[in-house]
């Protein structure tokens, strides 16, 4: 995937995450600025989703730590635990919100 394709793919992915937050009906505020998506919770905590173009990775920062994800087939997968982006966001959002969150993210 070249840089232009990567950036377009990540732009689409960030929109998919925004749509999933809206569709989930949870109280999570979000804002995308300069290609960085910030999810903010009522308690003031945040999850930040960013692209790392040079590495062709997605980076996620949450209270539980920082995660680097690589494209494996049709999914983004953490480099260490092999957790999918969808599973990771469900987990960290649930942890930070204090209740179960399931986001239907389209990664393809």
C-alpha positions in Angstrom: 0.0 0.0 0.0 1.5 3.3 -1.0 1.3 6.4 1.2 -1.7 7.9 -0.6 -3.6 4.7 -0.4 -2.6 4.3 3.3 -3.8 7.8 4.2 -7.1 7.4 2.3 -7.6 4.0 4.1 -7.0 5.6 7.5 -9.3 8.5 6.7 -12.0 6.0 5.9 -11.2 4.0 9.1 -11.5 7.1 11.3 -14.9 7.9 9.8 -16.0 4.3 10.4 -15.0 4.6 14.1 -17.0 7.9 14.4 -20.0 6.1 12.8 -19.6 3.2 15.1 -19.6 5.5 18.2 -22.8 7.2 16.9 -24.5 3.9 16.1 -23.5 2.4 19.5 -25.6 5.0 21.3 -23.0 5.5 24.0 -22.0 8.8 25.7 -18.6 9.2 24.0 -17.7 12.5 22.5 -15.3 12.5 19.5 -13.4 14.9 17.4 -11.1 14.5 14.5 -8.4 17.2 13.9 -5.5 16.9 11.5 -6.1 13.2 11.1 -6.2 12.4 14.8 -9.4 11.0 16.3 -9.9 11.7 20.0 -12.6 9.9 21.9 -13.5 11.6 25.2 -15.5 10.1 28.1 -17.6 11.8 30.8 -14.8 11.2 33.4 -12.4 13.3 31.2 -10.3 10.4 30.1 -9.5 10.0 26.4 -8.6 7.5 23.7 -6.5 8.9 20.9 -6.3 7.1 17.5 -3.6 8.3 15.1 -1.8 7.2 12.0 1.9 6.6 11.7 2.4 7.0 8.0 6.1 6.1 7.8 5.5 2.8 9.6 2.1 2.2 7.9 0.6 1.7 11.4 -2.4 2.9 13.4 -1.5 4.0 17.0 -3.9 4.0 19.9 -3.3 5.7 23.2 -5.5 4.8 26.2 -5.2 4.8 30.0 -4.1 1.2 29.8 -1.2 2.0 27.4 -0.1 2.7 23.9 -0.8 0.2 21.1 0.7 -0.1 17.6 -1.4 -1.9 15.0 -0.3 -3.4 11.7 -2.5 -4.3 8.7 -2.9 -8.1 8.6 -5.2 -9.2 5.8 -8.4 -7.1 6.2 -7.8 -6.2 9.9 -5.6 -3.9 12.0 -3.9 -6.0 14.7 -1.8 -5.0 17.7 1.9 -5.8 17.1 2.3 -7.6 20.5 -1.0 -9.2 21.6 -2.5 -9.6 18.1 -5.7 -8.0 19.3 -7.9 -6.5 16.5 -8.5 -2.8 16.4 -12.2 -3.5 17.0 -11.6 -5.7 20.0 -9.0 -3.2 21.4 -11.4 -0.2 21.1 -14.2 -2.2 22.6 -12.0 -3.1 25.6 -10.3 0.3 26.2 -13.6 2.2 25.8 -15.3 -0.2 28.2 -12.5 0.2 30.7 -12.5 4.0 30.5 -16.3 4.3 30.5 -16.9 1.7 33.3 -19.5 -0.1 31.3 -19.6 -2.5 28.3 -19.1 -0.8 24.9 -19.3 -2.6 21.6 -18.4 -0.6 18.5 -19.3 -2.1 15.0 -16.2 -0.9 13.2 -15.8 -1.6 9.5 -12.0 -2.1 9.0 -11.9 -3.2 5.3 
